[in-house]
Amino acid sequence: MAATAVSELSMDPPSLLICVNKSASISEALQAKADFAINILHSSHEAISVLASGPIKGEERFKTGNWTTGDLGMPVIADAQAVFECRFAQSVSFGTHDIIIGEVIETRTSGSVDPLVYVDGRYATVTAEAQTAVVQ
């Protein structure tokens, strides 16, 4: 799925949270306490993001991109900007969404910093000036 909300939660233990609409196809697996991976996409991964946003479901989504199996056995994008493999820790239901908390077990990064950004209804790039300002 393409997540609209991913956030750091704690450094001890290292953890992230994701917000998942209960109608999403992955919701049932997460409610069954499945481990999960978060792939931070590179600017070249727009096609993967579009597919993960809904038009194709299930295994068909993994036919686009350089997918591999992560250390916890989940599909991850080999050339993602960053990958966080998480062990399911807890979920909280609120309204139309579930807040899923995962303990980060494994991380990796790849390539130069050039993340895929979706803002104001379109994909964009982060300028070199903005990247330099963030790094400094």
ZAPA-300213 format. One record per atom (N, C-alpha, C): residue in three letters; residue number from 1; chain; x, y, z. Coordinates in Angstrom, 1 decimal, decimal comma, always signed. Each point is the difference from the previous one (the first is absolute). Layout:
REM residues N
code pos unit px py pz
ala NUM A X Y Z
...
//
This chain:
REM residues 136
code pos unit px py pz
met 1 A +0,8 -1,2 +0,0
met 1 A -0,8 +1,2 +0,0
met 1 A +0,9 +1,2 +0,0
ala 2 A -0,5 +1,1 -0,5
ala 2 A +0,7 +1,3 +0,1
ala 2 A -0,6 +0,7 +1,3
ala 3 A +0,9 +0,2 +0,9
ala 3 A -0,4 +0,6 +1,3
ala 3 A +0,0 +1,5 +0,0
thr 4 A -1,1 +0,5 +0,5
thr 4 A -0,1 +1,5 +0,2
thr 4 A +0,6 +0,4 +1,3
ala 5 A +0,1 -0,9 +0,9
ala 5 A +0,5 +0,4 +1,4
ala 5 A +1,0 -1,1 +0,5
val 6 A +1,2 +0,4 +0,1
val 6 A +1,1 -0,8 +0,6
val 6 A +0,8 +0,9 +0,9
ser 7 A +0,3 -0,4 +1,2
ser 7 A +0,6 +0,9 +0,9
ser 7 A +0,9 -0,8 +1,0
glu 8 A +1,1 +0,6 +0,4
glu 8 A +0,8 -0,5 +1,0
glu 8 A -0,8 +0,0 +1,3
leu 9 A +0,3 -0,9 +0,9
leu 9 A -0,8 -0,1 +1,3
leu 9 A +1,0 +0,1 +1,2
ser 10 A +1,0 -0,9 +0,0
ser 10 A +0,9 +0,0 +1,1
ser 10 A +1,4 -0,5 -0,4
met 11 A +1,0 +0,4 +0,7
met 11 A +1,3 -0,4 -0,3
met 11 A +0,4 -1,2 +0,9
asp 12 A -0,8 -0,2 +1,1
asp 12 A +0,3 -1,1 +0,9
asp 12 A -1,3 -0,6 +0,5
pro 13 A -0,5 -1,1 -0,7
pro 13 A +0,6 -0,6 -1,1
pro 13 A -0,2 +0,7 -1,3
pro 14 A +0,9 -0,1 -1,0
pro 14 A -0,3 +0,6 -1,2
pro 14 A -1,3 -0,4 -0,7
ser 15 A -0,8 +0,9 -0,3
ser 15 A -1,4 -0,4 -0,5
ser 15 A -0,5 +1,1 -0,9
leu 16 A -0,9 -0,4 -0,8
leu 16 A -0,7 +0,8 -1,0
leu 16 A -1,5 -0,3 +0,1
leu 17 A -0,8 +0,9 -0,4
leu 17 A -1,5 -0,2 -0,1
leu 17 A -0,4 +0,3 -1,4
ile 18 A -1,0 -0,8 -0,5
ile 18 A -0,7 +0,3 -1,2
ile 18 A -1,5 +0,0 +0,2
cys 19 A -0,7 +0,8 -0,8
cys 19 A -1,4 +0,1 +0,1
cys 19 A -0,6 -0,6 -1,2
val 20 A -0,9 -1,0 +0,2
val 20 A -0,5 -0,8 -1,1
val 20 A -1,5 +0,0 +0,0
asn 21 A -0,6 +0,4 -1,1
asn 21 A -1,5 +0,0 -0,1
asn 21 A -0,4 -1,5 +0,1
lys 22 A -1,1 -0,2 +0,8
lys 22 A -0,5 -1,3 +0,2
lys 22 A -0,5 -0,7 -1,3
ser 23 A -0,3 +0,8 -1,0
ser 23 A -0,4 -0,6 -1,3
ser 23 A +1,2 -0,4 -0,9
ala 24 A +1,2 +0,3 +0,4
ala 24 A +1,2 -0,4 -0,8
ala 24 A +0,2 -1,5 +0,0
ser 25 A +0,4 -0,5 -1,1
ser 25 A +0,2 -1,5 -0,1
ser 25 A +1,0 -0,5 +1,0
ile 26 A +0,9 +0,8 +0,5
ile 26 A +1,0 -0,5 +1,0
ile 26 A -0,5 +0,1 +1,4
ser 27 A -1,1 +0,6 +0,2
ser 27 A -0,5 +0,2 +1,4
ser 27 A -0,2 -1,3 +0,7
glu 28 A -0,6 -1,0 -0,6
glu 28 A -0,3 -1,3 +0,6
glu 28 A +1,3 -0,7 +0,5
ala 29 A +1,0 +0,1 -0,8
ala 29 A +1,3 -0,7 +0,4
ala 29 A +0,6 +0,8 +1,2
leu 30 A -0,1 +1,3 +0,0
leu 30 A +0,6 +0,8 +1,1
leu 30 A -0,8 -0,3 +1,3
gln 31 A -1,3 -0,1 -0,1
gln 31 A -0,8 -0,3 +1,1
gln 31 A +0,3 -1,4 +0,6
ala 32 A +0,5 -0,9 -0,9
ala 32 A +0,4 -1,3 +0,4
ala 32 A +1,5 +0,0 +0,6
lys 33 A +0,5 +1,2 +0,2
lys 33 A +1,3 +0,2 +0,6
lys 33 A +1,2 -0,4 -1,0
ala 34 A -0,2 +0,3 -1,2
ala 34 A +1,1 -0,3 -1,0
ala 34 A +1,1 +1,0 +0,1
asp 35 A +1,3 -0,4 -0,1
asp 35 A +1,1 +0,9 -0,1
asp 35 A -0,2 +0,7 -1,3
phe 36 A +0,7 +1,2 -0,2
phe 36 A -0,1 +0,8 -1,2
phe 36 A +1,3 +0,7 -0,3
ala 37 A +0,1 +0,5 -1,2
ala 37 A +1,1 +0,8 -0,4
ala 37 A -0,4 +1,3 -0,6
ile 38 A +0,7 +1,0 +0,3
ile 38 A -0,2 +1,4 -0,5
ile 38 A +1,1 +0,3 -1,0
asn 39 A -0,4 +0,2 -1,3
asn 39 A +1,0 +0,4 -1,0
asn 39 A -0,1 +1,5 -0,3
ile 40 A +1,0 +0,8 +0,3
ile 40 A +0,1 +1,4 -0,4
ile 40 A +0,4 +0,0 -1,5
leu 41 A -0,9 +0,5 -0,8
leu 41 A +0,3 -0,1 -1,4
leu 41 A +0,9 +1,1 -0,6
his 42 A +0,8 -0,4 -1,0
his 42 A +0,9 +0,9 -0,7
his 42 A -0,8 +0,7 -1,1
ser 43 A +0,4 +1,2 -0,4
ser 43 A -0,8 +0,7 -1,0
ser 43 A -0,2 -0,8 -1,3
ser 44 A +0,8 -1,0 -0,3
ser 44 A -0,2 -0,9 -1,1
ser 44 A -1,1 -1,0 +0,2
his 45 A -0,6 -0,1 +1,1
his 45 A -1,0 -1,0 +0,4
his 45 A -1,5 +0,5 -0,1
glu 46 A -0,2 +1,0 -0,8
glu 46 A -1,4 +0,5 -0,1
glu 46 A -1,0 -1,1 -0,5
ala 47 A +0,4 -0,8 -0,9
ala 47 A -0,9 -1,1 -0,5
ala 47 A -0,3 -0,9 +1,1
ile 48 A +0,9 -0,3 +0,9
ile 48 A -0,3 -0,9 +1,1
ile 48 A -1,1 +0,7 +0,9
ser 49 A +0,2 +1,3 +0,3
ser 49 A -0,9 +0,7 +0,8
ser 49 A -1,4 +0,0 -0,6
val 50 A -0,1 +0,2 -1,3
val 50 A -1,3 +0,1 -0,6
val 50 A -0,7 -1,4 +0,1
leu 51 A +0,8 -1,1 -0,2
leu 51 A -0,6 -1,3 +0,1
leu 51 A -0,5 -0,3 +1,5
ala 52 A +0,8 +0,4 +0,9
ala 52 A -0,3 -0,2 +1,4
ala 52 A -1,2 +0,8 +0,5
ser 53 A -0,3 +1,0 -0,8
ser 53 A -1,1 +0,9 +0,4
ser 53 A -1,4 -0,5 -0,3
gly 54 A -0,1 -1,2 -0,6
gly 54 A -1,3 -0,6 -0,2
gly 54 A -0,4 -0,7 -1,3
pro 55 A +0,6 +0,4 -1,1
pro 55 A -0,6 -0,6 -1,3
pro 55 A +0,3 -1,5 -0,1
ile 56 A +1,0 -0,5 +0,6
ile 56 A +0,3 -1,5 -0,1
ile 56 A +0,2 -0,5 +1,5
lys 57 A -0,6 -1,2 +0,2
lys 57 A +0,0 -0,6 +1,3
lys 57 A +0,9 -1,2 +0,0
gly 58 A +0,4 -0,4 +1,2
gly 58 A +0,7 -1,3 +0,2
gly 58 A +1,3 -0,1 -0,6
glu 59 A +0,4 -1,2 -0,4
glu 59 A +1,3 -0,4 -0,6
glu 59 A +0,3 +0,8 -1,2
glu 60 A -0,9 +0,5 -0,8
glu 60 A +0,3 +0,7 -1,2
glu 60 A +0,8 +1,3 +0,3
arg 61 A -0,1 +0,5 +1,2
arg 61 A +0,7 +1,2 +0,3
arg 61 A +1,5 -0,2 +0,0
phe 62 A +0,4 -1,2 +0,2
phe 62 A +1,5 -0,3 +0,1
phe 62 A +0,6 -0,3 -1,3
lys 63 A -0,7 +0,2 -1,1
lys 63 A +0,6 -0,2 -1,3
lys 63 A +0,7 +1,2 -0,5
thr 64 A -0,2 +1,2 +0,6
thr 64 A +0,6 +1,2 -0,3
thr 64 A +1,0 +0,4 +1,1
gly 65 A +1,3 +0,2 -0,4
gly 65 A +1,0 +0,3 +1,0
gly 65 A +0,9 -1,1 +0,3
asn 66 A +1,1 +0,3 +0,7
asn 66 A +1,0 -1,0 +0,4
asn 66 A -0,3 -0,5 +1,4
trp 67 A -0,9 -0,9 +0,1
trp 67 A -0,4 -0,6 +1,3
trp 67 A +0,9 -1,2 +0,3
thr 68 A +0,2 -0,1 +1,3
thr 68 A +0,7 -1,1 +0,6
thr 68 A -0,6 -0,4 +1,3
thr 69 A +0,5 -1,0 +0,7
thr 69 A -0,5 -0,4 +1,3
thr 69 A +1,0 +0,6 +1,1
gly 70 A -0,6 +0,7 +0,9
gly 70 A +0,8 +0,5 +1,1
gly 70 A +0,3 -1,0 +1,1
asp 71 A +0,8 +0,4 +1,0
asp 71 A +0,4 -0,9 +1,0
asp 71 A -1,1 -0,6 +0,8
leu 72 A -1,2 +0,6 +0,1
leu 72 A -1,1 -0,5 +0,7
leu 72 A -1,0 -0,8 -0,9
gly 73 A +0,4 -0,1 -1,3
gly 73 A -0,8 -0,8 -0,9
gly 73 A -1,0 +0,8 -0,8
met 74 A +0,0 +1,3 +0,1
met 74 A -1,0 +0,8 -0,6
met 74 A +0,6 +0,6 -1,3
pro 75 A -0,9 +0,3 -1,0
pro 75 A +0,5 +0,6 -1,2
pro 75 A +0,5 +1,5 +0,3
val 76 A +1,2 +0,3 -0,5
val 76 A +0,5 +1,3 +0,1
val 76 A +0,6 +0,4 -1,3
ile 77 A +0,1 +1,3 -0,3
ile 77 A +0,5 +0,5 -1,2
ile 77 A +1,6 +0,2 +0,2
ala 78 A +0,7 -0,8 -0,8
ala 78 A +1,5 -0,1 +0,1
ala 78 A +0,6 +1,4 -0,1
asp 79 A -0,5 +0,9 -0,9
asp 79 A +0,6 +1,3 -0,2
asp 79 A -0,8 +1,1 +0,6
ala 80 A -0,8 -0,3 +1,0
ala 80 A -0,7 +1,1 +0,7
ala 80 A +1,0 +1,0 +0,7
gln 81 A -0,5 +1,2 +0,2
gln 81 A +0,8 +1,0 +0,7
gln 81 A +0,4 -0,6 +1,4
ala 82 A -1,0 -0,6 +0,6
ala 82 A +0,2 -0,6 +1,3
ala 82 A -1,1 -1,1 +0,2
val 83 A +0,4 -1,0 +0,8
val 83 A -0,9 -1,0 +0,4
val 83 A +0,0 -0,2 +1,5
phe 84 A -1,2 -0,1 +0,6
phe 84 A -0,1 -0,3 +1,4
phe 84 A -0,8 -1,3 +0,1
glu 85 A +0,6 -1,0 +0,5
glu 85 A -0,8 -1,3 +0,2
glu 85 A -0,4 +0,0 +1,5
cys 86 A -1,3 -0,2 +0,2
cys 86 A -0,6 +0,2 +1,3
cys 86 A -0,7 -1,3 +0,4
arg 87 A +0,2 -0,3 +1,3
arg 87 A -0,8 -1,1 +0,6
arg 87 A -1,2 +0,7 +0,7
phe 88 A -1,2 -0,6 -0,3
phe 88 A -1,3 +0,5 +0,5
phe 88 A +0,1 +0,1 +1,5
ala 89 A -0,4 +1,2 +0,6
ala 89 A +0,1 +0,2 +1,4
ala 89 A -1,4 +0,2 +0,6
gln 90 A -0,8 +0,8 -0,7
gln 90 A -1,3 +0,4 +0,6
gln 90 A -0,9 +0,7 -1,1
ser 91 A -1,3 +0,0 +0,2
ser 91 A -0,8 +0,8 -0,8
ser 91 A -1,1 +0,7 +0,8
val 92 A -0,4 +1,1 -0,5
val 92 A -1,1 +0,8 +0,7
val 92 A -1,0 +0,3 -1,1
ser 93 A -1,2 -0,2 +0,2
ser 93 A -1,1 +0,3 -1,0
ser 93 A -0,5 +1,4 +0,4
phe 94 A -0,2 +0,8 -1,1
phe 94 A -0,6 +1,3 +0,2
phe 94 A -0,7 +0,4 -1,3
gly 95 A -1,3 +0,2 +0,1
gly 95 A -0,8 +0,4 -1,2
gly 95 A +0,1 -1,0 -1,1
thr 96 A +0,4 +0,5 -1,2
thr 96 A +0,1 -0,8 -1,2
thr 96 A +1,4 -0,7 -0,1
his 97 A +0,9 +0,3 +0,9
his 97 A +1,4 -0,4 -0,1
his 97 A +0,5 -0,8 +1,2
asp 98 A +1,0 -0,8 -0,2
asp 98 A +0,7 -0,7 +1,1
asp 98 A +1,4 +0,6 +0,0
ile 99 A +0,5 +0,3 +1,2
ile 99 A +1,4 +0,5 +0,2
ile 99 A +0,8 -1,3 +0,4
ile 100 A +0,9 -0,3 -0,9
ile 100 A +0,8 -1,2 +0,2
ile 100 A +1,4 +0,4 +0,4
ile 101 A +0,5 -0,6 +1,1
ile 101 A +1,3 +0,3 +0,6
ile 101 A +0,9 -1,2 -0,3
gly 102 A +1,2 +0,3 -0,5
gly 102 A +0,9 -1,0 -0,3
gly 102 A +1,4 +0,3 +0,6
glu 103 A +0,6 -1,0 +0,6
glu 103 A +1,3 +0,1 +0,5
glu 103 A +1,0 -0,2 -1,1
val 104 A +0,9 +1,0 -0,3
val 104 A +0,9 -0,1 -1,1
val 104 A +1,1 -1,0 +0,4
ile 105 A +0,1 -1,0 -0,9
ile 105 A +0,9 -1,1 +0,2
ile 105 A +1,2 +0,1 -0,9
glu 106 A -0,2 +0,5 -1,2
glu 106 A +1,1 +0,1 -1,0
glu 106 A -0,2 +1,3 -0,9
thr 107 A +1,1 +0,7 -0,3
thr 107 A -0,1 +1,1 -0,9
thr 107 A +1,1 -0,1 -1,0
arg 108 A -0,3 +0,7 -1,2
arg 108 A +1,1 +0,1 -1,0
arg 108 A -0,3 +1,3 -0,8
thr 109 A +1,0 +0,5 -0,6
thr 109 A -0,2 +1,2 -0,9
thr 109 A +0,7 -0,4 -1,3
ser 110 A -0,3 +0,8 -1,1
ser 110 A +0,5 -0,3 -1,3
ser 110 A +0,1 +1,3 -0,8
gly 111 A +1,1 +0,2 -0,7
gly 111 A +0,1 +1,1 -1,0
gly 111 A +0,1 +1,4 +0,6
ser 112 A +0,0 +1,0 -0,9
ser 112 A +0,0 +1,3 +0,4
ser 112 A -1,3 +0,5 +0,5
val 113 A -0,1 +1,0 +0,8
val 113 A -1,2 +0,5 +0,6
val 113 A -0,8 +0,7 -1,1
asp 114 A -1,1 -0,7 -0,4
asp 114 A -0,9 +0,6 -1,0
asp 114 A -1,4 -0,7 +0,1
pro 115 A -0,7 +0,4 +1,1
pro 115 A -1,2 -0,7 +0,4
pro 115 A -1,2 +0,4 -1,0
leu 116 A -0,9 -1,0 -0,1
leu 116 A -1,2 +0,3 -0,7
leu 116 A -0,9 +0,8 +0,9
val 117 A -0,5 +1,1 -0,4
val 117 A -0,8 +0,9 +0,8
val 117 A -1,4 +0,2 -0,7
tyr 118 A -1,0 -0,1 +0,8
tyr 118 A -1,4 +0,2 -0,5
tyr 118 A -0,6 +1,1 +0,8
val 119 A -0,3 +1,1 -0,7
val 119 A -0,5 +1,2 +0,7
val 119 A -1,0 +0,7 -0,9
asp 120 A -1,0 +0,5 +0,6
asp 120 A -1,0 +0,8 -0,7
asp 120 A -0,6 -0,7 -1,2
gly 121 A -0,2 -1,4 +0,1
gly 121 A -0,6 -0,8 -1,0
gly 121 A +0,9 -0,4 -1,2
arg 122 A +1,4 +0,2 +0,2
arg 122 A +0,9 -0,4 -1,1
arg 122 A +1,3 -0,4 +0,5
tyr 123 A +0,8 -0,7 -0,8
tyr 123 A +1,3 -0,4 +0,4
tyr 123 A +1,0 +1,2 -0,3
ala 124 A +1,0 +0,1 +0,9
ala 124 A +0,9 +1,1 -0,2
ala 124 A +1,4 -0,5 +0,4
thr 125 A +1,0 +0,8 -0,2
thr 125 A +1,4 -0,4 +0,4
thr 125 A +0,4 +1,0 +1,1
val 126 A +1,0 -0,4 +0,8
val 126 A +0,6 +0,9 +0,9
val 126 A +1,2 +0,6 -0,6
thr 127 A +0,1 +1,4 +0,0
thr 127 A +1,1 +0,6 -0,7
thr 127 A +1,3 -0,2 +0,7
ala 128 A +1,1 +0,1 -0,7
ala 128 A +1,3 -0,2 +0,6
ala 128 A +0,2 +1,0 +1,2
glu 129 A -0,5 +1,2 -0,2
glu 129 A +0,2 +1,1 +1,1
glu 129 A -0,8 -0,5 +1,2
ala 130 A -1,2 -0,6 -0,1
ala 130 A -0,7 -0,4 +1,1
ala 130 A +0,6 -1,2 +0,7
gln 131 A +0,6 -0,9 -0,8
gln 131 A +0,7 -1,1 +0,6
gln 131 A +1,2 +0,4 +0,8
thr 132 A +0,8 +1,0 -0,6
thr 132 A +1,1 +0,5 +0,7
thr 132 A -0,4 +0,7 +1,3
ala 133 A -1,0 +0,7 +0,0
ala 133 A -0,5 +0,7 +1,2
ala 133 A -0,4 -1,0 +1,1
val 134 A -0,6 -1,1 -0,4
val 134 A -0,5 -1,0 +1,0
val 134 A +1,2 -0,7 +0,6
val 135 A +1,0 -0,3 -0,8
val 135 A +1,2 -0,8 +0,4
val 135 A +0,8 +0,9 +1,0
gln 136 A +0,1 +1,3 -0,3
gln 136 A +0,9 +0,8 +0,9
gln 136 A -0,7 +0,3 +1,2
//
